[in-house]
């Protein structure tokens, strides 16, 4: 049995389905019907091609990841069937729970389309296995990555999705202190515990250009160092940093276009940001030959400095308005799910780095 990144990615995707299916998690009530009544309901009179596509496409990755997990773990005979049934059970649970949410409408058509999507995704994984695609990926992974690369690969796969959340500073993920303080104050309002909330002695100050440059550089250097923790050779690390920089810039431009309009896709490329990009590229190149353990130590240092600087910075009123728009967005924004990735990704990397150091000498 081989360790695979498909299983943790499948768990993350299940969490995404929970979030998207049950958002906004409010106004739960019993509406006088059995939760699975939707199974015998008449077919809906009105539907669109988009509704069909989103229900099929939404569950296809889950079917693919579940089947791929089974194939990689040596359970290939029932991979397609088990992946489809597990995804169908999840879809049935979500549709049933939606009966308690007045804002959501459970549908037998959605369940059928989800099952079809999961089956197609699982079938794709099975087909790739049959034509040798999975074996080729395994050989590629063995050449490129260290043995215990699973956690790092999952985090790297999530990084572009985290960048979709608009950040006050480009590539500046993990800026949560101001929002966390406001949320705690709102939760403790009209309670005696509000007095226990620490009061900041000094107001948060906007970033000066030099600090913004440093935050941008660290924001791009951190995923590069994460890649260095799992990539074997300097030559392959060089290809990786080119890919990481290209992908990071492209996704940040996409985020700006979604937030402010296509005409503003590159408005974030100010002089400090350009200098930060150049600094990150220089540092990533200089560090190409460092050992894996050194990469982890440098990544911890970069994370600590970056999070410290970002969380001493306030968000502008204009940026707060942009966040409220994102939090109400749908589909590509997943009802604000991207913001959780943007907030939590650096802390997940921090936890990963600490566990790697705590487990002894990292394996090559």
JOWO-V98281 format. One record per residue. N is the residue number from 0. RES is the residue in one small letter. PHI is phi as a letter, one per 40 degrees, with the letter a starting at -180 (999 if undefined). PSI is psi in whole degrees, 0 to 359 (* if undefined). NEAR is the number of other ideal C-beta (glycine too) atoms within 12 Angstrom. Layout:
N | RES | PHI | PSI | NEAR
N | RES | PHI | PSI | NEAR
//
This chain:
0 | x | 999 | 132 | 12
1 | x | b | 144 | 23
2 | x | c | 141 | 23
3 | x | b | 146 | 31
4 | x | c | 346 | 30
5 | x | c | 323 | 39
6 | x | c | 309 | 30
7 | x | c | 326 | 26
8 | x | c | 323 | 29
9 | x | c | 319 | 35
10 | x | c | 318 | 21
11 | x | c | 320 | 30
12 | x | c | 325 | 36
13 | x | c | 319 | 30
14 | x | c | 321 | 22
15 | x | c | 318 | 31
16 | x | c | 318 | 38
17 | x | d | 312 | 23
18 | x | c | 311 | 23
19 | x | c | 329 | 33
20 | x | c | 329 | 37
21 | x | b | 0 | 28
22 | x | c | 138 | 28
23 | x | c | 20 | 19
24 | x | f | 35 | 18
25 | x | b | 163 | 12
26 | x | g | 35 | 14
27 | x | c | 135 | 16
28 | x | a | 152 | 13
29 | x | c | 125 | 13
30 | x | b | 18 | 19
31 | x | g | 16 | 10
32 | x | b | 152 | 18
33 | x | c | 137 | 15
34 | x | d | 328 | 20
35 | x | c | 19 | 19
36 | x | d | 331 | 19
37 | x | c | 338 | 29
38 | x | c | 324 | 22
39 | x | c | 7 | 11
40 | x | c | 157 | 20
41 | x | c | 155 | 11
42 | x | c | 143 | 14
43 | x | c | 144 | 18
44 | x | c | 329 | 8
45 | x | b | 128 | 9
46 | x | a | 159 | 18
47 | x | b | 162 | 11
48 | x | c | 328 | 11
49 | x | c | 319 | 14
50 | x | c | 317 | 20
51 | x | c | 312 | 20
52 | x | c | 316 | 17
53 | x | c | 327 | 23
54 | x | c | 325 | 34
55 | x | c | 309 | 29
56 | x | c | 328 | 23
57 | x | c | 327 | 34
58 | x | b | 350 | 43
59 | x | c | 315 | 32
60 | x | c | 325 | 31
61 | x | c | 314 | 47
62 | x | d | 319 | 44
63 | x | c | 312 | 37
64 | x | c | 320 | 37
65 | x | c | 317 | 45
66 | x | c | 320 | 44
67 | x | c | 321 | 40
68 | x | c | 316 | 36
69 | x | c | 319 | 34
70 | x | c | 318 | 37
71 | x | c | 336 | 30
72 | x | c | 10 | 22
73 | x | g | 23 | 16
74 | x | b | 52 | 23
75 | x | c | 334 | 24
76 | x | c | 321 | 14
77 | x | b | 20 | 19
78 | x | c | 310 | 36
79 | x | c | 314 | 32
80 | x | c | 312 | 23
81 | x | c | 321 | 27
82 | x | c | 318 | 41
83 | x | c | 317 | 33
84 | x | c | 318 | 23
85 | x | c | 316 | 35
86 | x | c | 321 | 41
87 | x | c | 321 | 29
88 | x | c | 319 | 23
89 | x | c | 315 | 35
90 | x | c | 317 | 41
91 | x | c | 319 | 29
92 | x | c | 317 | 24
93 | x | c | 317 | 36
94 | x | c | 321 | 35
95 | x | c | 316 | 27
96 | x | c | 331 | 24
97 | x | c | 340 | 31
98 | x | c | 342 | 29
99 | x | c | 0 | 24
100 | x | b | 110 | 24
101 | x | d | 334 | 17
102 | x | c | 349 | 19
103 | x | b | 150 | 27
104 | x | b | 109 | 21
105 | x | c | 148 | 34
106 | x | a | 134 | 31
107 | x | c | 332 | 24
108 | x | c | 317 | 27
109 | x | d | 318 | 35
110 | x | c | 315 | 31
111 | x | c | 319 | 25
112 | x | c | 323 | 31
113 | x | c | 318 | 41
114 | x | c | 318 | 33
115 | x | c | 319 | 27
116 | x | c | 316 | 34
117 | x | c | 319 | 44
118 | x | c | 317 | 33
119 | x | c | 318 | 29
120 | x | c | 317 | 36
121 | x | c | 322 | 41
122 | x | c | 323 | 26
123 | x | c | 316 | 29
124 | x | c | 317 | 38
125 | x | c | 318 | 31
126 | x | c | 319 | 20
127 | x | c | 323 | 26
128 | x | c | 317 | 30
129 | x | c | 324 | 17
130 | x | c | 3 | 13
131 | x | g | 8 | 12
132 | x | c | 322 | 19
133 | x | c | 320 | 31
134 | x | c | 321 | 17
135 | x | c | 320 | 14
136 | x | c | 321 | 25
137 | x | c | 317 | 23
138 | x | c | 320 | 13
139 | x | c | 316 | 17
140 | x | c | 319 | 28
141 | x | c | 325 | 16
142 | x | c | 320 | 16
143 | x | c | 320 | 25
144 | x | b | 156 | 33
145 | x | c | 170 | 31
146 | x | c | 313 | 18
147 | x | c | 56 | 25
148 | x | c | 358 | 34
149 | x | d | 310 | 28
150 | x | c | 318 | 34
151 | x | c | 321 | 40
152 | x | c | 319 | 32
153 | x | c | 315 | 30
154 | x | c | 320 | 39
155 | x | c | 324 | 37
156 | x | c | 330 | 29
157 | x | c | 342 | 36
158 | x | d | 312 | 35
159 | x | c | 325 | 29
160 | x | c | 324 | 32
161 | x | c | 327 | 39
162 | x | c | 344 | 39
163 | x | c | 332 | 36
164 | x | c | 123 | 44
165 | x | c | 128 | 43
166 | x | b | 147 | 42
167 | x | c | 327 | 38
168 | x | b | 127 | 42
169 | x | d | 132 | 40
170 | x | g | 8 | 48
171 | x | c | 77 | 46
172 | x | c | 150 | 48
173 | x | g | 15 | 40
174 | x | c | 92 | 39
175 | x | b | 346 | 28
176 | x | d | 313 | 24
177 | x | c | 316 | 25
178 | x | c | 323 | 27
179 | x | c | 318 | 19
180 | x | c | 317 | 21
181 | x | c | 319 | 20
182 | x | c | 318 | 15
183 | x | c | 319 | 20
184 | x | c | 319 | 21
185 | x | c | 321 | 14
186 | x | c | 328 | 14
187 | x | c | 4 | 17
188 | x | d | 138 | 14
189 | x | g | 25 | 10
190 | x | b | 154 | 13
191 | x | c | 344 | 9
192 | x | c | 347 | 12
193 | x | c | 328 | 16
194 | x | c | 341 | 12
195 | x | c | 347 | 11
196 | x | c | 125 | 19
197 | x | c | 140 | 13
198 | x | b | 128 | 12
199 | x | c | 131 | 16
200 | x | c | 326 | 6
201 | x | b | 132 | 8
202 | x | c | 148 | 11
203 | x | c | 139 | 22
204 | x | b | 141 | 13
205 | x | c | 153 | 17
206 | x | c | 137 | 31
207 | x | c | 160 | 15
208 | x | d | 320 | 18
209 | x | c | 321 | 16
210 | x | c | 324 | 25
211 | x | c | 317 | 33
212 | x | d | 314 | 29
213 | x | c | 320 | 31
214 | x | c | 319 | 42
215 | x | c | 315 | 43
216 | x | c | 315 | 36
217 | x | c | 322 | 40
218 | x | c | 328 | 46
219 | x | c | 330 | 43
220 | x | c | 327 | 40
221 | x | c | 310 | 50
222 | x | c | 331 | 43
223 | x | c | 315 | 44
224 | x | c | 325 | 46
225 | x | c | 318 | 43
226 | x | c | 321 | 45
227 | x | c | 333 | 44
228 | x | c | 338 | 43
229 | x | b | 349 | 39
230 | x | c | 137 | 37
231 | x | c | 309 | 26
232 | x | b | 159 | 20
233 | x | c | 325 | 21
234 | x | c | 317 | 15
235 | x | c | 327 | 22
236 | x | c | 325 | 32
237 | x | c | 314 | 22
238 | x | c | 322 | 19
239 | x | c | 315 | 33
240 | x | c | 328 | 33
241 | x | c | 318 | 20
242 | x | c | 316 | 23
243 | x | c | 316 | 34
244 | x | c | 314 | 32
245 | x | c | 314 | 18
246 | x | c | 318 | 27
247 | x | c | 316 | 42
248 | x | c | 317 | 31
249 | x | c | 316 | 19
250 | x | c | 323 | 35
251 | x | c | 320 | 40
252 | x | c | 319 | 28
253 | x | c | 317 | 27
254 | x | c | 317 | 38
255 | x | c | 321 | 30
256 | x | c | 320 | 21
257 | x | c | 327 | 25
258 | x | c | 317 | 35
259 | x | b | 354 | 22
260 | x | h | 152 | 13
261 | x | d | 329 | 13
262 | x | c | 342 | 11
263 | x | b | 20 | 19
264 | x | d | 329 | 20
265 | x | b | 16 | 21
266 | x | c | 339 | 19
267 | x | c | 348 | 35
268 | x | c | 69 | 21
269 | x | c | 176 | 19
270 | x | c | 313 | 15
271 | x | c | 325 | 25
272 | x | c | 316 | 34
273 | x | c | 318 | 21
274 | x | c | 323 | 24
275 | x | c | 320 | 38
276 | x | c | 315 | 34
277 | x | c | 320 | 21
278 | x | c | 316 | 26
279 | x | c | 319 | 36
280 | x | c | 320 | 27
281 | x | c | 312 | 19
282 | x | c | 319 | 29
283 | x | c | 325 | 39
284 | x | c | 318 | 22
285 | x | c | 326 | 19
286 | x | c | 11 | 30
287 | x | d | 327 | 27
288 | x | b | 7 | 17
289 | x | c | 156 | 24
290 | x | c | 168 | 21
291 | x | c | 318 | 34
292 | x | c | 321 | 23
293 | x | c | 322 | 20
294 | x | c | 318 | 36
295 | x | c | 316 | 36
296 | x | c | 316 | 23
297 | x | c | 324 | 29
298 | x | c | 319 | 41
299 | x | c | 318 | 30
300 | x | c | 315 | 22
301 | x | c | 320 | 37
302 | x | c | 314 | 34
303 | x | c | 316 | 23
304 | x | c | 316 | 25
305 | x | c | 311 | 42
306 | x | c | 324 | 31
307 | x | c | 314 | 21
308 | x | c | 314 | 33
309 | x | c | 322 | 38
310 | x | c | 4 | 32
311 | x | b | 13 | 25
312 | x | b | 132 | 30
313 | x | c | 156 | 25
314 | x | c | 137 | 28
315 | x | c | 161 | 17
316 | x | c | 323 | 11
317 | x | c | 321 | 15
318 | x | c | 323 | 27
319 | x | c | 324 | 18
320 | x | c | 321 | 16
321 | x | c | 319 | 28
322 | x | c | 320 | 30
323 | x | c | 327 | 19
324 | x | c | 317 | 21
325 | x | c | 320 | 30
326 | x | c | 338 | 26
327 | x | c | 359 | 17
328 | x | c | 163 | 25
329 | x | b | 167 | 18
330 | x | g | 264 | 21
331 | x | c | 335 | 21
332 | x | c | 351 | 32
333 | x | f | 49 | 30
334 | x | f | 39 | 26
335 | x | g | 6 | 29
336 | x | c | 328 | 34
337 | x | d | 330 | 37
338 | x | c | 326 | 35
339 | x | c | 322 | 30
340 | x | c | 317 | 35
341 | x | c | 326 | 42
342 | x | c | 317 | 30
343 | x | c | 342 | 28
344 | x | d | 312 | 41
345 | x | c | 326 | 42
346 | x | c | 327 | 27
347 | x | c | 320 | 31
348 | x | c | 320 | 40
349 | x | c | 315 | 27
350 | x | c | 319 | 19
351 | x | c | 315 | 35
352 | x | c | 318 | 36
353 | x | c | 321 | 19
354 | x | c | 325 | 20
355 | x | c | 319 | 32
356 | x | c | 323 | 22
357 | x | c | 341 | 13
358 | x | c | 7 | 15
359 | x | g | 199 | 11
360 | x | c | 118 | 14
361 | x | d | 141 | 28
362 | x | c | 145 | 19
363 | x | c | * | 17
//
